[in-house]
Structures are given as C-alpha cells and as structure tokens.
C-alpha cells in the first residue's frame, strides 16, 4: 500500500468534497457523516463529475441523471447507473487524511 496525505483533519466539513489527483487518477475525497471516503470523481454511468453532485448520508448523487452511489462500496443505489464506482481506502491518522490509490 502507498498511503498519501491528501488533506488535514477538519479541512472538510460533513457533506463536503475535495478533488484530488493521485496515482494518475482523478478522485473525490468525501466527508460523509464524519467518516472519510475516496471514490473516482467521474460517474460510472456517463462520464460526468460527481463534484457537481451532493452528499446525502453515506452516499453521493450524480446531478446529471440522479443516480446515488454508496460511498463505502461504490455500488449504485438506483438507476440509471449500473456499474459501481472504484473506491479507495481512506484513513485519519496523525491529524491528516490519507488515501491509498494504488
């Protein structure tokens, strides 16, 4: 595993997102209900940035067609999306948020 510090603890409020580029990937770091999650930035249904969506509980909504995705598993929770998002481990340690995008 190759953990990389991507944000400071407290930098993101609950429901906030941060775009990050890591290991050649465009990702979103999300604070959902006080937990940190990292997923691909683009919706798996139609290459549209989830950055423009919103966080509800532990899910993220694509604002283009309304599909929700579970932030922990990446699984789509409703149509039209059928394919899951890639997810990446995230952890809080020593006051920083770390992600492993390998």
C-alpha positions as CSV (number, residue, x, y, z in Angstrom):
1,X,0.0,0.0,0.0
2,X,1.1,3.5,-0.8
3,X,-0.6,5.9,1.6
4,X,-0.5,9.6,0.7
5,X,-1.6,12.5,2.9
6,X,-4.3,14.5,0.9
7,X,-5.9,16.8,3.5
8,X,-5.8,17.9,7.1
9,X,-8.3,16.7,9.6
10,X,-11.1,19.4,9.8
11,X,-10.4,20.7,6.3
12,X,-13.7,19.1,5.1
13,X,-16.9,19.6,6.9
14,X,-19.6,16.9,6.9
15,X,-21.0,16.6,3.4
16,X,-18.1,18.4,1.8
17,X,-15.9,17.0,-1.0
18,X,-12.3,17.7,-2.3
19,X,-11.0,16.9,-5.7
20,X,-7.6,15.1,-5.6
21,X,-5.3,13.8,-8.3
22,X,-3.4,10.8,-7.1
23,X,-1.5,8.0,-8.9
24,X,-2.7,9.3,-12.2
25,X,-6.4,9.2,-11.1
26,X,-9.0,11.9,-10.6
27,X,-10.6,11.2,-7.2
28,X,-13.0,12.7,-4.7
29,X,-12.3,12.7,-1.0
30,X,-15.7,12.9,0.8
31,X,-16.6,13.6,4.5
32,X,-19.9,11.7,4.9
33,X,-21.4,11.6,8.4
34,X,-17.9,12.2,9.9
35,X,-16.2,9.4,8.0
36,X,-13.8,9.8,5.1
37,X,-14.3,8.1,1.8
38,X,-12.5,8.2,-1.5
39,X,-14.1,7.4,-4.9
40,X,-13.5,8.0,-8.6
41,X,-14.6,11.6,-9.5
42,X,-16.5,10.5,-12.6
43,X,-19.9,8.9,-12.5
44,X,-19.7,5.3,-13.9
45,X,-22.9,5.9,-15.9
46,X,-22.0,8.9,-18.0
47,X,-18.5,10.5,-17.6
48,X,-19.9,13.3,-15.5
49,X,-18.1,14.8,-12.5
50,X,-19.6,13.8,-9.1
51,X,-18.1,17.0,-7.8
52,X,-21.3,18.7,-9.1
53,X,-23.5,16.3,-7.1
54,X,-24.3,16.2,-3.4
55,X,-23.6,14.0,-0.4
56,X,-26.6,12.5,1.4
57,X,-25.8,10.3,4.4
58,X,-23.1,7.9,3.2
59,X,-24.0,8.3,-0.5
60,X,-23.2,10.6,-3.3
61,X,-25.6,11.8,-6.0
62,X,-24.7,12.4,-9.6
63,X,-26.5,15.5,-10.6
64,X,-26.7,14.6,-14.3
65,X,-29.2,11.6,-14.1
66,X,-29.8,11.4,-10.3
67,X,-28.1,8.1,-9.5
68,X,-26.8,7.6,-6.0
69,X,-23.7,5.6,-5.1
70,X,-22.8,4.1,-1.8
71,X,-19.5,5.8,-0.7
72,X,-18.2,2.7,1.1
73,X,-18.7,0.1,-1.6
74,X,-19.2,2.3,-4.7
75,X,-22.3,0.3,-5.6
76,X,-25.1,2.2,-7.4
77,X,-28.2,2.6,-5.3
78,X,-30.7,3.3,-8.1
79,X,-30.9,3.5,-11.9
80,X,-29.8,4.6,-14.4
81,X,-26.3,3.7,-13.1
82,X,-25.5,0.0,-13.1
83,X,-21.7,-0.1,-12.6
84,X,-20.0,0.7,-9.3
85,X,-17.5,3.4,-8.7
86,X,-14.0,2.5,-7.8
87,X,-13.3,3.1,-4.1
88,X,-10.0,3.6,-2.4
89,X,-9.1,3.2,1.3
90,X,-9.0,6.4,3.3
91,X,-8.0,6.8,6.9
92,X,-7.5,9.6,9.5
93,X,-4.1,9.4,11.2
94,X,-1.9,11.9,13.0
95,X,-4.2,14.8,12.1
96,X,-4.2,14.1,8.4
97,X,-6.4,12.2,5.9
98,X,-4.5,9.5,4.0
99,X,-5.6,7.7,0.8
100,X,-4.2,4.7,-0.9
101,X,-5.0,5.0,-4.7
102,X,-2.8,2.0,-5.8
